């Protein structure tokens, strides 16, 4: 199953351990080299879908400044899918490099 880029980046962000929503937003921004900027609605929609699919789960909640802060983590199923999707993207990138040849090499 191929993942949407945003879902892939959210799972990748969670691969290093539990994060709360803002932590996921920051990690996705860094992982995407500032290209993907998730808004709260997009993030929580993605987290809801990933949680419903069994790819992520809520591991704890705390109240900070009167607001609920949920921490999410990757499940074993999520880690497996993330690994498979990463392998697929690696193969795709290798195919692209072969097809484009030297045009992809820096400085050429």
PyMOL commands that place a pseudoatom at each C-alpha (Angstrom):
pseudoatom trace, name=CA, resn=UNK, resi=1, chain=A, elem=C, hetatm=0, pos=[0.000, 0.000, 0.000]
pseudoatom trace, name=CA, resn=UNK, resi=2, chain=A, elem=C, hetatm=0, pos=[1.524, 3.306, -1.087]
pseudoatom trace, name=CA, resn=UNK, resi=3, chain=A, elem=C, hetatm=0, pos=[1.231, 6.155, 1.405]
pseudoatom trace, name=CA, resn=UNK, resi=4, chain=A, elem=C, hetatm=0, pos=[0.454, 9.788, 0.708]
pseudoatom trace, name=CA, resn=UNK, resi=5, chain=A, elem=C, hetatm=0, pos=[3.534, 11.918, 1.186]
pseudoatom trace, name=CA, resn=UNK, resi=6, chain=A, elem=C, hetatm=0, pos=[2.116, 13.592, 4.291]
pseudoatom trace, name=CA, resn=UNK, resi=7, chain=A, elem=C, hetatm=0, pos=[1.257, 10.262, 5.921]
pseudoatom trace, name=CA, resn=UNK, resi=8, chain=A, elem=C, hetatm=0, pos=[4.692, 8.881, 5.044]
pseudoatom trace, name=CA, resn=UNK, resi=9, chain=A, elem=C, hetatm=0, pos=[6.374, 11.901, 6.639]
pseudoatom trace, name=CA, resn=UNK, resi=10, chain=A, elem=C, hetatm=0, pos=[4.195, 11.667, 9.766]
pseudoatom trace, name=CA, resn=UNK, resi=11, chain=A, elem=C, hetatm=0, pos=[5.105, 7.989, 10.202]
pseudoatom trace, name=CA, resn=UNK, resi=12, chain=A, elem=C, hetatm=0, pos=[8.749, 8.788, 9.563]
pseudoatom trace, name=CA, resn=UNK, resi=13, chain=A, elem=C, hetatm=0, pos=[8.604, 11.528, 12.203]
pseudoatom trace, name=CA, resn=UNK, resi=14, chain=A, elem=C, hetatm=0, pos=[7.178, 9.023, 14.695]
pseudoatom trace, name=CA, resn=UNK, resi=15, chain=A, elem=C, hetatm=0, pos=[9.880, 6.456, 13.896]
pseudoatom trace, name=CA, resn=UNK, resi=16, chain=A, elem=C, hetatm=0, pos=[12.261, 8.026, 16.409]
pseudoatom trace, name=CA, resn=UNK, resi=17, chain=A, elem=C, hetatm=0, pos=[9.782, 7.839, 19.283]
pseudoatom trace, name=CA, resn=UNK, resi=18, chain=A, elem=C, hetatm=0, pos=[6.560, 9.339, 20.605]
pseudoatom trace, name=CA, resn=UNK, resi=19, chain=A, elem=C, hetatm=0, pos=[5.742, 12.935, 19.637]
pseudoatom trace, name=CA, resn=UNK, resi=20, chain=A, elem=C, hetatm=0, pos=[2.889, 15.315, 20.321]
pseudoatom trace, name=CA, resn=UNK, resi=21, chain=A, elem=C, hetatm=0, pos=[1.191, 17.173, 17.470]
pseudoatom trace, name=CA, resn=UNK, resi=22, chain=A, elem=C, hetatm=0, pos=[3.473, 20.208, 17.378]
pseudoatom trace, name=CA, resn=UNK, resi=23, chain=A, elem=C, hetatm=0, pos=[6.505, 17.911, 17.550]
pseudoatom trace, name=CA, resn=UNK, resi=24, chain=A, elem=C, hetatm=0, pos=[5.204, 16.036, 14.505]
pseudoatom trace, name=CA, resn=UNK, resi=25, chain=A, elem=C, hetatm=0, pos=[4.642, 19.310, 12.640]
pseudoatom trace, name=CA, resn=UNK, resi=26, chain=A, elem=C, hetatm=0, pos=[8.227, 20.422, 13.335]
pseudoatom trace, name=CA, resn=UNK, resi=27, chain=A, elem=C, hetatm=0, pos=[9.706, 17.033, 12.430]
pseudoatom trace, name=CA, resn=UNK, resi=28, chain=A, elem=C, hetatm=0, pos=[7.786, 16.872, 9.142]
pseudoatom trace, name=CA, resn=UNK, resi=29, chain=A, elem=C, hetatm=0, pos=[8.974, 20.355, 8.229]
pseudoatom trace, name=CA, resn=UNK, resi=30, chain=A, elem=C, hetatm=0, pos=[12.588, 19.329, 8.908]
pseudoatom trace, name=CA, resn=UNK, resi=31, chain=A, elem=C, hetatm=0, pos=[12.301, 15.973, 7.132]
pseudoatom trace, name=CA, resn=UNK, resi=32, chain=A, elem=C, hetatm=0, pos=[10.825, 17.637, 4.049]
pseudoatom trace, name=CA, resn=UNK, resi=33, chain=A, elem=C, hetatm=0, pos=[13.471, 20.379, 4.054]
pseudoatom trace, name=CA, resn=UNK, resi=34, chain=A, elem=C, hetatm=0, pos=[10.778, 22.993, 4.789]
pseudoatom trace, name=CA, resn=UNK, resi=35, chain=A, elem=C, hetatm=0, pos=[8.684, 21.902, 1.769]
pseudoatom trace, name=CA, resn=UNK, resi=36, chain=A, elem=C, hetatm=0, pos=[5.791, 20.325, 3.693]
pseudoatom trace, name=CA, resn=UNK, resi=37, chain=A, elem=C, hetatm=0, pos=[4.135, 22.472, 6.332]
pseudoatom trace, name=CA, resn=UNK, resi=38, chain=A, elem=C, hetatm=0, pos=[1.246, 20.723, 8.026]
pseudoatom trace, name=CA, resn=UNK, resi=39, chain=A, elem=C, hetatm=0, pos=[-1.574, 22.739, 9.523]
pseudoatom trace, name=CA, resn=UNK, resi=40, chain=A, elem=C, hetatm=0, pos=[-3.291, 21.438, 12.645]
pseudoatom trace, name=CA, resn=UNK, resi=41, chain=A, elem=C, hetatm=0, pos=[-6.362, 20.220, 10.737]
pseudoatom trace, name=CA, resn=UNK, resi=42, chain=A, elem=C, hetatm=0, pos=[-4.286, 18.335, 8.179]
pseudoatom trace, name=CA, resn=UNK, resi=43, chain=A, elem=C, hetatm=0, pos=[-2.057, 16.844, 10.854]
pseudoatom trace, name=CA, resn=UNK, resi=44, chain=A, elem=C, hetatm=0, pos=[-4.850, 15.610, 13.101]
pseudoatom trace, name=CA, resn=UNK, resi=45, chain=A, elem=C, hetatm=0, pos=[-6.783, 14.281, 10.111]
pseudoatom trace, name=CA, resn=UNK, resi=46, chain=A, elem=C, hetatm=0, pos=[-3.707, 12.285, 9.094]
pseudoatom trace, name=CA, resn=UNK, resi=47, chain=A, elem=C, hetatm=0, pos=[-3.095, 11.104, 12.671]
pseudoatom trace, name=CA, resn=UNK, resi=48, chain=A, elem=C, hetatm=0, pos=[-6.742, 10.014, 12.961]
pseudoatom trace, name=CA, resn=UNK, resi=49, chain=A, elem=C, hetatm=0, pos=[-6.492, 8.028, 9.703]
pseudoatom trace, name=CA, resn=UNK, resi=50, chain=A, elem=C, hetatm=0, pos=[-3.153, 6.469, 10.705]
pseudoatom trace, name=CA, resn=UNK, resi=51, chain=A, elem=C, hetatm=0, pos=[-4.533, 5.572, 14.137]
pseudoatom trace, name=CA, resn=UNK, resi=52, chain=A, elem=C, hetatm=0, pos=[-7.699, 4.048, 12.662]
pseudoatom trace, name=CA, resn=UNK, resi=53, chain=A, elem=C, hetatm=0, pos=[-5.530, 2.002, 10.276]
pseudoatom trace, name=CA, resn=UNK, resi=54, chain=A, elem=C, hetatm=0, pos=[-3.449, 0.694, 13.191]
pseudoatom trace, name=CA, resn=UNK, resi=55, chain=A, elem=C, hetatm=0, pos=[-0.262, 2.394, 11.960]
pseudoatom trace, name=CA, resn=UNK, resi=56, chain=A, elem=C, hetatm=0, pos=[0.051, 4.817, 14.894]
pseudoatom trace, name=CA, resn=UNK, resi=57, chain=A, elem=C, hetatm=0, pos=[-1.451, 5.012, 18.371]
pseudoatom trace, name=CA, resn=UNK, resi=58, chain=A, elem=C, hetatm=0, pos=[-1.898, 7.439, 21.231]
pseudoatom trace, name=CA, resn=UNK, resi=59, chain=A, elem=C, hetatm=0, pos=[0.504, 6.467, 24.021]
pseudoatom trace, name=CA, resn=UNK, resi=60, chain=A, elem=C, hetatm=0, pos=[-0.138, 9.211, 26.556]
pseudoatom trace, name=CA, resn=UNK, resi=61, chain=A, elem=C, hetatm=0, pos=[-1.958, 12.438, 27.218]
pseudoatom trace, name=CA, resn=UNK, resi=62, chain=A, elem=C, hetatm=0, pos=[-1.169, 15.371, 29.457]
pseudoatom trace, name=CA, resn=UNK, resi=63, chain=A, elem=C, hetatm=0, pos=[-2.632, 18.799, 30.072]
pseudoatom trace, name=CA, resn=UNK, resi=64, chain=A, elem=C, hetatm=0, pos=[-0.288, 21.679, 29.271]
pseudoatom trace, name=CA, resn=UNK, resi=65, chain=A, elem=C, hetatm=0, pos=[-1.486, 25.251, 29.771]
pseudoatom trace, name=CA, resn=UNK, resi=66, chain=A, elem=C, hetatm=0, pos=[-5.068, 24.009, 29.967]
pseudoatom trace, name=CA, resn=UNK, resi=67, chain=A, elem=C, hetatm=0, pos=[-4.844, 22.071, 26.680]
pseudoatom trace, name=CA, resn=UNK, resi=68, chain=A, elem=C, hetatm=0, pos=[-4.757, 18.334, 26.095]
pseudoatom trace, name=CA, resn=UNK, resi=69, chain=A, elem=C, hetatm=0, pos=[-1.491, 17.180, 24.558]
pseudoatom trace, name=CA, resn=UNK, resi=70, chain=A, elem=C, hetatm=0, pos=[-1.556, 13.713, 23.018]
pseudoatom trace, name=CA, resn=UNK, resi=71, chain=A, elem=C, hetatm=0, pos=[1.587, 11.775, 22.256]
pseudoatom trace, name=CA, resn=UNK, resi=72, chain=A, elem=C, hetatm=0, pos=[1.559, 9.403, 19.300]
pseudoatom trace, name=CA, resn=UNK, resi=73, chain=A, elem=C, hetatm=0, pos=[3.880, 6.547, 18.437]
pseudoatom trace, name=CA, resn=UNK, resi=74, chain=A, elem=C, hetatm=0, pos=[4.427, 4.222, 15.532]
pseudoatom trace, name=CA, resn=UNK, resi=75, chain=A, elem=C, hetatm=0, pos=[2.934, 0.723, 15.885]
pseudoatom trace, name=CA, resn=UNK, resi=76, chain=A, elem=C, hetatm=0, pos=[4.701, -2.436, 14.700]
pseudoatom trace, name=CA, resn=UNK, resi=77, chain=A, elem=C, hetatm=0, pos=[2.349, -2.464, 11.700]
pseudoatom trace, name=CA, resn=UNK, resi=78, chain=A, elem=C, hetatm=0, pos=[3.210, 1.195, 11.014]
pseudoatom trace, name=CA, resn=UNK, resi=79, chain=A, elem=C, hetatm=0, pos=[6.936, 0.468, 11.204]
pseudoatom trace, name=CA, resn=UNK, resi=80, chain=A, elem=C, hetatm=0, pos=[6.528, -2.434, 8.778]
pseudoatom trace, name=CA, resn=UNK, resi=81, chain=A, elem=C, hetatm=0, pos=[4.581, -0.310, 6.284]
pseudoatom trace, name=CA, resn=UNK, resi=82, chain=A, elem=C, hetatm=0, pos=[7.073, 2.553, 6.664]
pseudoatom trace, name=CA, resn=UNK, resi=83, chain=A, elem=C, hetatm=0, pos=[9.940, 0.143, 5.910]
pseudoatom trace, name=CA, resn=UNK, resi=84, chain=A, elem=C, hetatm=0, pos=[8.130, -1.235, 2.853]
pseudoatom trace, name=CA, resn=UNK, resi=85, chain=A, elem=C, hetatm=0, pos=[7.278, 2.238, 1.552]
pseudoatom trace, name=CA, resn=UNK, resi=86, chain=A, elem=C, hetatm=0, pos=[10.856, 3.425, 2.076]
pseudoatom trace, name=CA, resn=UNK, resi=87, chain=A, elem=C, hetatm=0, pos=[12.135, 0.441, 0.066]
pseudoatom trace, name=CA, resn=UNK, resi=88, chain=A, elem=C, hetatm=0, pos=[9.625, 1.226, -2.709]
pseudoatom trace, name=CA, resn=UNK, resi=89, chain=A, elem=C, hetatm=0, pos=[10.691, 4.872, -2.815]
pseudoatom trace, name=CA, resn=UNK, resi=90, chain=A, elem=C, hetatm=0, pos=[14.361, 3.833, -2.841]
pseudoatom trace, name=CA, resn=UNK, resi=91, chain=A, elem=C, hetatm=0, pos=[13.730, 1.588, -5.850]
pseudoatom trace, name=CA, resn=UNK, resi=92, chain=A, elem=C, hetatm=0, pos=[11.828, 4.394, -7.573]
pseudoatom trace, name=CA, resn=UNK, resi=93, chain=A, elem=C, hetatm=0, pos=[14.674, 6.849, -6.953]
pseudoatom trace, name=CA, resn=UNK, resi=94, chain=A, elem=C, hetatm=0, pos=[17.216, 4.332, -8.294]
pseudoatom trace, name=CA, resn=UNK, resi=95, chain=A, elem=C, hetatm=0, pos=[15.114, 3.877, -11.438]
pseudoatom trace, name=CA, resn=UNK, resi=96, chain=A, elem=C, hetatm=0, pos=[14.867, 7.656, -11.863]
pseudoatom trace, name=CA, resn=UNK, resi=97, chain=A, elem=C, hetatm=0, pos=[18.640, 8.028, -11.498]
pseudoatom trace, name=CA, resn=UNK, resi=98, chain=A, elem=C, hetatm=0, pos=[19.256, 5.341, -14.122]
pseudoatom trace, name=CA, resn=UNK, resi=99, chain=A, elem=C, hetatm=0, pos=[16.800, 6.946, -16.549]
pseudoatom trace, name=CA, resn=UNK, resi=100, chain=A, elem=C, hetatm=0, pos=[18.104, 10.463, -16.071]
pseudoatom trace, name=CA, resn=UNK, resi=101, chain=A, elem=C, hetatm=0, pos=[21.745, 9.396, -16.033]
pseudoatom trace, name=CA, resn=UNK, resi=102, chain=A, elem=C, hetatm=0, pos=[24.381, 12.053, -15.565]
pseudoatom trace, name=CA, resn=UNK, resi=103, chain=A, elem=C, hetatm=0, pos=[21.852, 14.893, -15.472]
pseudoatom trace, name=CA, resn=UNK, resi=104, chain=A, elem=C, hetatm=0, pos=[21.242, 14.056, -11.795]
pseudoatom trace, name=CA, resn=UNK, resi=105, chain=A, elem=C, hetatm=0, pos=[24.884, 14.245, -10.809]
pseudoatom trace, name=CA, resn=UNK, resi=106, chain=A, elem=C, hetatm=0, pos=[25.801, 17.447, -8.918]
pseudoatom trace, name=CA, resn=UNK, resi=107, chain=A, elem=C, hetatm=0, pos=[27.905, 19.897, -10.889]
pseudoatom trace, name=CA, resn=UNK, resi=108, chain=A, elem=C, hetatm=0, pos=[27.093, 18.468, -14.325]
for i in range(1, 108): cmd.bond("trace and resi %d" % i, "trace and resi %d" % (i + 1))
show_as sticks, trace
zoom trace
